[in-house]
Amino acid sequence: MERLQLTARRLPPELPNLDEISCNRDSSTASPTAIQDVLRRIAIERRNDELQPFYSIRAVADHFHVPLAKVSRIYQRLSAERLLRTVWGSRTLLEPNRSLRNSEPRSIGIAIDLCRFLKSADYRASILSLQLELWNHEVNDHLLFFAEEPGELVCLCTRNHHPHTHTLVWLLPQASHSQTILRLRDLGFRVFCLSDQMIPGVPDCYVISRRCTIRTIIRKKILNI
């Protein structure tokens, strides 16, 4: 199975060096409001139409000599303003500039085996890579965890059905999951399976390989680009 690199292939944004940033003459006395204003200005100036790395919460806290909790609250407010996005592993990314995109917002559910997610670092990394590829194309994701029986997904999708989520991506499903996949399709969901082998009787099942990567499948088969 391909494990996509979590680091972007393109160069990171040319963010100002933290050592060159101050809210006033003495950065040790910077107020949370002043720090937030500076970070907001940098985020607005440096973001483009792609997800890009931003300063870590710890790096900002160390630079301005403020508690991590204060910086975390600042990042939460900037996230609410759709300037930043936080992901697993405490990574922070600049939100893409939506004004540069022409496509309508979409939502895709990601089916996740909770037991496998807790046990396998590679599986977690692949899920995150899948998320990043969707975000790069302005697609929102909804993580749908099932613990013991894959049939739990049917309940999640029907009881808590989001009006704009009609597509699911299932990474590495097992052959025993085929009945649940077909059941979801019968309910009107588009289900795309990204697998290490074909599952008999399941449409839209794509085998991951060097030539047919996760990235390729998402772009050509799911997003049609």
NORMOKA-V456805 format. One record per pair of residues at least 24 apart in sequence whose ideal C-beta (glycine too) atoms are under 8 Angstrom apart, sorted by the first residue. I is the first residue (numbers start at 1). J is the second residue. Records with the same first field share a line. If there is no record, write none. Layout:
I=J ; J
//
This chain:
1=122 ; 126 ; 172 ; 196 ; 208
2=126 ; 208 ; 209 ; 210 ; 213 ; 214
3=122 ; 125 ; 126 ; 129
4=125 ; 126 ; 129 ; 130 ; 132 ; 133 ; 213 ; 214 ; 215
5=129
6=125 ; 128 ; 129 ; 132
8=50 ; 51 ; 52 ; 53
10=50
12=52 ; 53
13=46 ; 47 ; 48 ; 52 ; 53 ; 54 ; 94
14=46
15=42 ; 46 ; 54 ; 55
16=42
18=55 ; 59 ; 60 ; 63
19=63
21=63
23=64
27=63 ; 64 ; 65
28=64 ; 65
30=64 ; 66
32=66 ; 70 ; 73 ; 74
35=60 ; 64 ; 66 ; 71 ; 74
36=74 ; 77 ; 78
39=74 ; 78
40=78 ; 81 ; 83
43=78 ; 83 ; 84 ; 94
44=83
46=94
47=83 ; 94 ; 95 ; 96 ; 97
48=96 ; 97 ; 100
49=96 ; 97 ; 100 ; 101
50=96 ; 136
51=85 ; 93 ; 94 ; 95 ; 96 ; 132 ; 135 ; 136
52=93 ; 94
53=91 ; 92 ; 93 ; 94
54=84 ; 92 ; 93 ; 94
55=92
56=90 ; 91 ; 92
57=90 ; 92
58=90
85=135
87=128 ; 131 ; 132
88=124 ; 128
89=128
93=135
96=135 ; 136 ; 138
98=138
101=138
103=137 ; 138
105=138 ; 139 ; 140 ; 164
106=138 ; 139 ; 140 ; 164 ; 167
107=139 ; 140 ; 141 ; 142 ; 162 ; 164 ; 165 ; 167
108=134 ; 139 ; 140 ; 141 ; 142 ; 165 ; 167 ; 168 ; 169 ; 222
109=141 ; 142 ; 143 ; 144 ; 157 ; 162 ; 165 ; 167 ; 168 ; 169
110=141 ; 142 ; 143 ; 144 ; 168 ; 169 ; 170 ; 171
111=144 ; 146 ; 150 ; 153 ; 168 ; 169 ; 170 ; 171 ; 173
112=143 ; 144 ; 145 ; 146 ; 171
113=146 ; 150 ; 172
114=145 ; 146 ; 147
115=147
116=172
117=145
123=171 ; 172
126=171 ; 172 ; 214
127=171
129=214
130=169 ; 171 ; 194 ; 214 ; 218
133=214 ; 215 ; 218 ; 219
134=218
137=218 ; 219 ; 223 ; 225
139=223
144=168
150=176 ; 177 ; 180
151=180 ; 183
153=180 ; 184
154=180 ; 183 ; 184 ; 187
157=184 ; 187 ; 189
158=187
166=190
167=191 ; 192 ; 222
168=192
169=194 ; 218 ; 222
170=194
171=214
172=196
173=199
175=199 ; 200
178=202
192=217 ; 221 ; 222
//
